[in-house]
Amino acid sequence: MNAKHYTTAPEDRIPLGQKIAFGAGMLGNQMFPASLSIFMVVLVKGLGMDPMLWGLLFFLPRLFDALTDPIMGFITDNTQSRWGRRRPYIFIGAIIAGVSFIVMWQVYPENSETYNFTYFLITSLVFYLGMTIFSTPYVAMGYEMSNDFHERTRLMAVAQWIGQWAWVIVPWFWVLIYDPEVYATPDAGARELAVWVGIFCLGLAIVPALFCKSPPVDPATMVELSRKKIGENVASLFKGFVDTFKCKPFRKLCIATFLVFNAFNTVAGFSWFIIVYYMNQGDPGVAGTWPAWFGTLSALSTCFLVIPIVTYMSQKIGKKNTFLVSQSISIVGYSMFWWCFQPDNPLMMFLPLPFFAFGIGGLFTLMMSMTADVCDLDELNTGSRREGTFAAIYWWMVKFGFAIAGLMSGLILKLVGFDQDVAIQTPEALEGLRLAYILVPVTGTLIAMAVMKSYDVSEEKAHEIRLQLEDRRGARAAA
């Protein structure tokens, strides 16, 4: 545990209004991908698209996204404008993402498959570009809004609390889209809901650009972005990546996030299969709204239980120790599912949720705060403020892992013998599915905890780093 605790100085406190404004951006940032994951099914079930083309629509935009994130991180870190390094991009990116999300889903079954595939691919590339322009500087803005060790955690707690409501709301899109009394066809539901989601998320995503403040940065620590210096810019871009990966604490944060988040995502979709095929004999109609309630109550557990407890604990025992405790609690939750998925008593499946939710709920509240601390360490070592680069690489790791998780999900379904063409699965397939739902995230979590045991940016060390940075900045200003 940390040897010392430091009081947050008044100048380091972020007003509640700015925390909420930053959190509004987080809700928009999470509503887009959450909605997309549900709407994508409509391409196959509503438009009859070939699964191979559907897979390409998953893969190609994400590949494009992985390439643009680091570039955007470098650009926003080195932008000089009257509105700062982050706000112009957040504003522009929010508009591009919101409008393109609406346009992207205006596809009709009357069109040819080739037309729908080409149309959706082009518009989704624009959407992902907009999300990159918005989300990379947005996340970087959160890293730099306070210099205080604990205020950073409080900011991320508020943001994650607000952002979790995306996962409370979005599971019910399944119910709306596939209810014939609401929409005649699923594709009609996706077209209309996309308009409301696009407008809603656009409005939320713009809020941080209008109301959040970022500190000024010494231009001497930045490189000039220009056509004349494109060669130097590219060299600086790659040097920044190398310097970032040299930072051992940051590598630990990336590895731990990769393991916890993507082990979770590998089996996240299995809850639907278990509820429908194990508890309701393969009949989605009988399963009804149980899968939606499962997702909603999990998100509510994160909002009202996990985030407040994790925030409190981190101020008492430190961020690393809180991470280890919260992930240990999540292991208990995962293990309980073996006994709590009961066909005769469906309410039992909600019992593990308050424990299970500590895994992902605690992860991002702490990791985003810890990354901000690591950015200070990086400035001490390199002399540059590179929150955008750290944000881009961290979230690139998350997105890359998400793609790997998708592949692993399919592989596990195949290995356990799951057959999507039959309603009644074999007992062996269902048992394998239930075991994977527990063992995969527990294994990933245990390895992540082992990695984080040696993480050494404590509250005391962060305070020492800050004092050294302030001395250096003062000397530079005087010079």
N, C-alpha and C positions, 0 to 999 in steps of 0.2 A: 504494500500500500504506500501511497505518497507520504513522505515525511512531513511535508508542510502544505498548508492551504493558504491561499492568498485571496484577499477581498477584491471584488471587481470594482475598479475605479469608476467614478461617475461618467467620465468621458468614454469609457469602453462599453457602457450599457447601450443597447439598441432599443429605442422606443418601441412599445408594443405595437403601435400602428405600422412601423416598418417591418416588424416580424410578421405581422399578418399579411402585409403587402407581399413580402417574399414568399409566404406560404401560399398565397393565391396563385403565384407562378408555379409552385410545386403541384397544386391541384391540376392545373392545366397540363403540366409536364407529364403527369401520371394518367390523366383522363385520355389523352391521345392514344398511347400504346395499349391501355386497357381496353378501350373501345375497339381498336384495330384488331386485337386478338379475337374478339367475338365476331366482328363484321367479316373477317377473312373467311370464315366458314361458309358465308353466304355465297361466295364465288363458286363453291362446289355444289352445295345443296340447293341454292337458289338459281344459279346460272348454268349449272351442269358443266363447269370447266374441268378439263382433264387434270387429274391430280399431279401429273408431271409439270404442267404449266403453272399450276397452283404453287408447287414447290419452288419453281423459279421466281415467282412473285414474292415469295418469302425471302429467297436467298439474294437475288441481285440487288434490290434496294438496300439490304443490310450490308452487302459488300461495299456499295457506294458510300453508305453511311460511315463505315469503318475507315475509309480513305479520307473523307472530308473532316471528320472530327479533329484529328491532330492538326490539320492545316488551320482550321478555325480557331483552335486553341492558341496557336502561334500568332495569328492575326489579331485576336482580341487582346492578347498580352502586350502587343506593341502598337496599339492604336492610340493616337493622340487627337482628341477632339474636345470641343467646349462642353460636351455632355459626358465626357469620361470614356473609359475603355470598354464598358459593357453595355450601357443603356441603349445606344443606337442600334446595336445588333439585336438585342432582346426585342426591341420594338418592331424592327423590320422582320425578324424571323417569326415572331408571333403572327403577323399578318399573312406572311407566305404560307405558314403551316396551316392556319385556320381556313383560309380560302381554298388551298389545294386539297385539304381533307374533304371539304364539301364537294368539290369538282370531281375528286377521285372516285367517289361512290355513285356518280350518276351514270351507271352502267345498266343495260337492259338486256333481257334474254332474247329479244328480237334481233339484236346485233349478232354478227358472226363471232365465233370463239376467237378467231385471230384478231378481230377488231377490239373485242373486250380486253384481250390479253395485252395488246399494244397500248391501248388507251390507258389501262390501269397501270402498266409498267411506267409509262412516261409521267403520268400525274403523280404516282407514288414516289418517283425520283425527286420531283419538285417538292413534294411533302417532306421527304427525309432531309432534303437540303434546307428547307425552312426550319425543321426541328434542330438541325445542327447549328444553324445561325442563331437560333434562340437559346437552346439548352446549354451549349458550351459556355458562353459568357454568363448565362444565368447561374449555373452551378458555381462558376468562378467568383461571381459577385458574392455568393454566400460565404465563401472562404475568407473574403477580405472585409466583411462588414464590421468585424470586431477583432481586436487584438487579444482579447481575454480568453483564457483557457476554458472557463466555464460558460461564459456568455455565448461562445460558439455552439456549445452543446444545447443551450436553451433556445438559440435561434433555430437549430436543426430540429429540435423537438417540436417547436411550433409548426415549422414547415412540414415535417413528416405527419404531424397530427392532422393538419388540413389536407395534405395530399392523400392520406389514407381514405378519405371519403370517396375518392374515385373507385376504390375497390368495394365500398359499400353500395354504391349506385350501379356500377356497370354490370354486375352479375344479373341484374334484372332486365338488362337489354335482351338476354336470351328469351325471357318470358314475353316481352313485347313483340319482338321480331317474329316469333314463331306462334303467336296467338292469332288464329284466323279471324277472330272477332275484332282485332285491332288493325291488322294489315292483311290485305288479300293474299300477298305472297311475301316471303322473307326478303327478296330483293327490293320490293317496294318499301318495306320497313327500314332496310339499310339506307335507301336513298333519302328518306325523310328524316330519320334520326341523325344521319350524318350532317344535315343542315344545322340542327339544333346543337349537336356536339361541337361542330366547327365554330359556330358563333360564340357559344359558351366558353370554349377553351381559348379562343382568340382573345376574348375580353379578359379572362383570367391571366393569360400569359403577358399581356401588355402592362398589367398593374405594376410589377417590379420596375419596369423601365420608367414609369411615371413617378413613383413614390419612394423607391429605395435609393440610398446614397452609397457611393463607393469612395474611399479615400483617394486623394491625388497621389500620383506616383512620379518619382524623379525621372524626367526624360533621359537622364544620363544612363539609367539602367535599362533603357529600351533600345531596340534597333529601328532604323528608319525603313518604313515600308514604301518602296518605290520601284518603278520599272528599271531604273538605272542600277539598282542594287539587288536585282532579282537573284543573282548568283550568291551574294552575301546572305540574302534572306533564306535561301534554300539551305545554305551551309549552317546558318544559325538554327534553322528548324531542326535539322538532324542532330546538331550538337545539343540542343535542348532536350531531345528525346534521350540521348545517351546520358546526360547529366541527371535527368529524372529517374532513369532506371538504376543509376548508381546509388540513389538514396535508399539505403537498406530499410528504414522504417516504412517508406512508401511501398516498397516491394512486398513487405509483409501485409500491409493493408490490402493491396491488390490480390495477393494470393488467398488471403483469408476470405475476402469478399467473393472471389471466384468460386471457392469451395462451398461456402455456405449458401450463397444465392443460387448458384447453378445446380447444386445438389437438390435444393428445394424445387427449382423449376423443372428438373428432370422428372419429378414425380407429381408435380402440382396438378397436372391434368388427370392423374390417376384417381383423384377423389371422385370425379364425375363417373368414371368407369366403375369404381367400387360401389358407389351409391346406387347406380343404375343396375349393374350386372350382378353384384354380390347381394345387395340388400333388396332389390326389386326385380329379380329374375329377368333382367335385360329389357324391361319395359320403361322407356322414358316417360310415357304418360302416367304410369303408376308412381314413378319417382317424383313427378310434379315439380314443385318448387324447392324440394330439399337441397339440390345442388346450389341454388341461388342463396338459400339461407346459410349454407355452410360457408360460402365466400363472404357474405355480408357480416355474419357474426364473428368470423375470424378478423375482419378489418375493424369491427367495433371493439373487439378485445384489445387490438393494438392501440386504438385511439384512447380508450378510457382506462386501460390497465397498464399496458407495456410501456408506452412512451412516458407517462408520469413517473413510473417506478424507475425506469432506466435513467431518466434525467436526474432524479433525486439521488440514486445510487452513485452516479458518476461524480457528483459533487462531494460525496463522502468517502468513497474508496478508489476513485480514479477511473479513467475511461477503460484502460486495459482490463482491470479487475472486474469492472462492470460487464465488459464484453464476455469474459470467461464465465461469469455467473449467469448472465442472461442466456448464453448458448447452452449451458448445462441444464437450465430449466427447460429449454426447447427440446432437449433430448428426452426428458421425462415425458413431455407432451407427445412426441413422435411415438415413443414406446407404448403409450396408453392406447393408441389407435388399434393395436392388435385385439384388444378386448372390447373396445368401444364402438367399432363398426358392427352393430348387431341388427340383423334383419328383423327380429321381433320387437326391437325397441330402438327406433331410429333416433330418438332424442339423446341417446347415449353418445352419439358421435360428436355432440357439441361439448361434452365434458372435457376433452383434452385441449380445446381451443385456447383457453387462457394461458396454458403452458406452452403449447405449440407456437403461439403468436410471438413469443419472446425471440424466436430465431431471426426472422426477417425484420420484425418491428424494432428490435434492439440494434440490428446490424447497421442500418443506414443512419439512424439517429446518431450513433457513435462514430461510424466510419467517416461521414462527411465532416464532423467536427475534428476528428483526428487528422484528416487530410489537411485541414486548415493549419493545424499545428506544424505539420510536416512542411508546409509551404514556408513557414518562418525559418525552419532549419535549412531549407534549400536556399533562402535568401542569404542566410549567414554564410553558407558555403560557396555560393556562386555570385552573390551581389545583385541578383535579378529577382523581380517579383513575377512568378510564372504560374499564377493560379489557373489560367486558362489551359496551359499545357498539362498541368496535373489533372484538371477536370476532364480534359479530352482523353487522356491515357487511362484514367480510372474507369470512365464510363465505356471506353472502347473495350476494356477488359470485361466489363459486365455484359456488353452486347455480344462480344465474341463467345463468352461462356453461355449466353442464352442460346446462340446458334448450336453450340455443342450439346446443350441440354436437349434441344429438339431432336437431334440425331440419337442421343442416348435413350430418349423416351421411346422412340420407334423400335430401337434395338431390344430394349427390355420387354416391350409388348410381344415382340417376335420370340424372344427367348423363353418367356413363360408360356407361350402357346396360345396367346389371345387371338381369337378369330372374330373379326369385325362383322362377318357376314351371318353370324348366328346369334340368337338372343340368349340361349342358355350355354354358358361357358363351362368347360370342364372344371372339376374341383381343383385340379393341379394348377390350372391357369389362374384361377381366382386366389388361391393360396400364394402363388408366386407374385401376383400383383400386390397383395397386401404386405408380403414380406419386403418387396422392393420399396413400397411406400414408406417403410420404416428404416430399413437398413441403408439405403442410399443417402438420405439426408443426415442420418446419425453418423455415418462414416465420414462424410464431408465435413460435418461440424467438428468431430473429434480431431481431424487433421488440422483444421483451421485453428482450433484452440492450441494445439501443439506449436503451430507457427507463431501465434501471437504471444506465447509465454515469454519470449525474449524481446518483445517490443519495448523500447526503452524511453519513449518521449513522455515522461511523467509530467505532472503539474509543476514540480520544482524545476525540472530541466527546461520546460517551456518558458517558465518565468525568467530563467537565466538567459535563454536565447533572446527573449524580448528585450531585456536590458542591454545586451550587446548590440542588438540592432538599433535601438534608440540612440546609443552612444555613437554608432557609426553614422546614422542619418544626421545627427546633430553636427558631427564633424564635417560631413559633406556639405550641409547647409551653410555652415560658417565659412567654408572654403569658397 
